Amino acid sequence: MSQFSRIEVAALMHKTGLVPLFYHQDVALGKKILKACYDGGARLIEFTARGDFAHEVFGELNKYVIKEMPEMAMGVGSITDAAAASLYMQMGANFIVTPSLREDIATVCNRRKVLWSPGCGSLKEINRAEELGCEIIKLFPGAHFGPSFVKAIKGPQPWTSVMPTGGVTLEESNLSGWFNAGVTCVGMGSNLISKTVLENKDYNGLEKTVRETLALIQKIRS
């Protein structure tokens, strides 16, 4: 079962402002990526389950996180049905992220009191997600909507918490745009854990980038 409640995961999203996204079929490499992110200050990781036998990789990585990184909440993204969500929660996923709004996933996650963040692309979808108990919606693909969409939503619905994914970069201008518009946190994949980092196994560089990105987010917020 999960190590963190949905309220604790939501609090971590609010506090840190960053959810790194990562997938690789190599468990040994994955452990080093997770350790670099953790040492850089990240306290959330979204494992994007897109490969064959990804659940087996997740299982090994989550055991490692529980043992070696007790403050890290590891979740799973790219979940498209309730069966997959249930499988990963049984393996200890602390949160579930989906590319679209699926009510069947909402049901199984709520049953276990696990945070779920559905991909939404309209105010109607956001409202429905919140009616189903969603704490933080995923704006996806973020690049398609931009910070102006978030700002427009937060006007009539200041209670809505948003995590854009896709279109979030390391540049201060990009992060400022999102956080000044009112997002709760951002999801960042290849712009943070890049192909270059993976190919060069630049774990020290990744740790430094994560630390600097978290510091930049705090600077923007203050």
C-alpha positions in Angstrom: 0.0 0.0 0.0 1.0 3.6 -0.3 3.4 5.2 2.2 1.7 8.7 2.0 -1.9 9.7 2.2 -3.4 11.8 -0.6 -3.4 14.8 1.6 0.3 14.3 2.3 1.0 14.0 -1.4 -1.0 17.1 -2.2 1.0 19.0 0.5 4.3 17.9 -1.0 3.1 19.1 -4.4 2.2 22.5 -2.9 5.4 22.7 -0.9 8.0 21.8 -3.5 6.2 22.9 -6.7 7.9 20.2 -8.8 7.1 16.7 -9.9 9.9 15.1 -12.1 8.6 12.6 -14.6 10.8 9.7 -15.5 10.8 6.2 -17.2 13.6 3.9 -18.1 13.5 0.1 -18.4 16.9 -0.2 -16.7 16.3 -0.6 -13.0 19.9 0.1 -12.0 19.9 3.4 -14.0 16.5 4.2 -12.6 17.8 4.0 -9.0 20.6 6.4 -9.8 18.2 8.9 -11.4 15.9 8.7 -8.4 18.8 9.2 -6.0 20.0 12.2 -7.9 16.6 13.8 -7.8 16.2 13.0 -4.1 19.6 14.4 -3.3 18.7 17.5 -5.3 15.7 18.0 -3.0 12.8 16.5 -5.0 10.3 14.7 -2.8 8.0 13.5 -5.6 8.6 11.3 -8.7 6.1 10.3 -11.3 7.1 7.0 -13.0 5.6 7.3 -16.5 4.6 3.7 -17.1 4.8 3.4 -20.8 7.1 0.4 -21.5 6.6 -3.3 -21.6 6.7 -4.8 -18.1 6.9 -1.3 -16.7 5.1 -2.5 -13.5 8.0 -4.8 -12.8 10.5 -1.9 -13.0 8.2 0.2 -10.8 8.1 -2.5 -8.2 11.8 -2.7 -7.9 12.2 1.1 -7.9 9.5 1.7 -5.3 11.1 -0.9 -2.9 14.3 1.0 -3.3 12.7 4.3 -2.6 10.9 3.0 0.5 14.1 1.7 1.9 16.6 4.4 0.9 14.5 7.6 0.5 11.8 7.6 3.1 10.7 11.2 2.3 10.1 10.5 -1.4 6.5 9.8 -2.6 6.7 7.8 -5.8 3.7 7.8 -8.1 2.8 6.5 -11.5 1.7 8.4 -14.6 0.3 7.5 -18.1 -2.3 5.3 -16.4 -5.3 4.8 -18.7 -7.7 2.4 -16.9 -8.8 1.3 -13.5 -7.1 -2.1 -13.6 -3.7 -0.5 -14.2 -4.3 2.0 -11.4 -5.3 -0.8 -9.0 -2.2 -2.8 -9.9 0.2 0.1 -9.2 -1.5 1.0 -6.0 -1.2 -2.6 -4.9 2.6 -2.1 -5.5 2.7 1.0 -3.4 2.1 3.9 -5.8 1.5 7.0 -3.7 -0.4 8.9 -6.5 -1.8 8.1 -9.9 -1.6 10.5 -12.9 -3.7 10.0 -16.0 -3.6 11.6 -19.5 -7.3 12.1 -19.5 -10.3 12.2 -17.1 -11.4 8.7 -16.3 -14.1 8.2 -13.7 -13.3 4.5 -13.3 -9.8 5.5 -12.1 -11.3 8.1 -9.8 -13.4 5.4 -8.1 -10.6 3.0 -7.4 -8.2 5.7 -6.2 -10.8 7.2 -3.9 -11.5 3.8 -2.5 -7.9 3.6 -1.3 -7.6 7.3 -0.5 -4.8 7.7 -3.0 -4.3 11.0 -4.8 -5.2 10.9 -8.5 -4.5 13.7 -11.0 -6.4 13.5 -14.2 -5.4 15.2 -17.5 -8.0 17.9 -18.2 -8.3 20.2 -21.1 -11.5 22.2 -20.4 -13.3 23.9 -17.6 -16.0 21.3 -17.8 -13.5 18.4 -17.3 -11.9 20.3 -14.4 -15.2 20.8 -12.7 -16.1 17.2 -13.2 -12.8 16.0 -11.8 -13.3 18.2 -8.7 -16.8 16.9 -8.2 -15.2 13.4 -8.2 -12.8 14.5 -5.4 -9.7 15.5 -7.4 -7.2 17.6 -5.3 -4.9 18.7 -8.1 -5.8 18.5 -11.8 -3.2 17.9 -14.5 -3.3 20.4 -17.3 -2.3 18.4 -20.4 -0.8 19.1 -22.8 0.4 22.3 -21.0 2.1 23.8 -24.0 -1.3 23.8 -25.9 -3.0 25.9 -23.2 -0.3 28.0 -21.6 -0.3 30.1 -18.4 -3.1 32.3 -19.7 -5.5 29.4 -19.5 -4.6 28.8 -15.9 -5.0 32.5 -15.0 -8.5 32.5 -16.7 -9.5 29.4 -14.6 -8.2 30.8 -11.3 -10.4 33.9 -11.7 -13.8 32.3 -11.1 -12.3 29.2 -9.4 -9.5 30.3 -7.1 -9.8 26.9 -5.3 -8.7 24.9 -8.4 -5.2 23.5 -8.1 -3.4 22.9 -11.4 -0.3 21.0 -12.4 0.7 21.6 -16.0 2.7 18.9 -17.7 4.2 19.3 -21.2 5.5 22.7 -22.2 7.2 23.3 -18.8 10.9 24.2 -19.2 13.9 25.1 -17.0 14.0 28.8 -18.0 13.0 31.3 -15.4 10.7 33.1 -17.9 8.7 29.8 -18.4 8.5 28.9 -14.8 7.5 32.5 -13.8 4.8 32.4 -16.4 3.2 29.3 -14.9 3.6 30.1 -11.2 2.6 33.7 -11.6 -0.6 32.4 -13.3 -1.3 30.4 -10.2 -0.3 26.8 -10.7 0.3 24.6 -7.6 3.2 22.7 -9.1 4.6 21.7 -12.5 5.4 18.3 -14.0 8.7 18.2 -15.9 10.0 15.2 -17.9 12.6 15.3 -20.6 13.4 19.0 -20.1 14.6 18.0 -16.6 15.8 14.4 -17.0 17.0 14.8 -20.6 18.2 12.2 -23.0 21.7 13.7 -22.6 21.6 13.1 -18.9 20.6 9.5 -19.5 23.2 8.8 -22.2 26.0 10.4 -20.3 24.8 9.1 -16.9 25.3 12.7 -15.6 23.7 12.1 -12.2 25.7 14.9 -10.5 24.5 17.3 -13.2 20.9 16.1 -12.7 21.2 16.6 -8.9 22.4 20.1 -9.5 19.7 20.9 -12.0 17.0 19.7 -9.7 18.3 21.7 -6.8 18.6 24.9 -8.9 15.1 24.4 -10.3 13.5 23.9 -6.8 15.4 27.1 -5.6 14.1 29.0 -8.7 10.6 27.9 -8.0 10.8 29.1 -4.4 12.3 32.4 -5.6 9.5 33.0 -8.1 6.9 32.2 -5.4 8.4 34.6 -2.9 
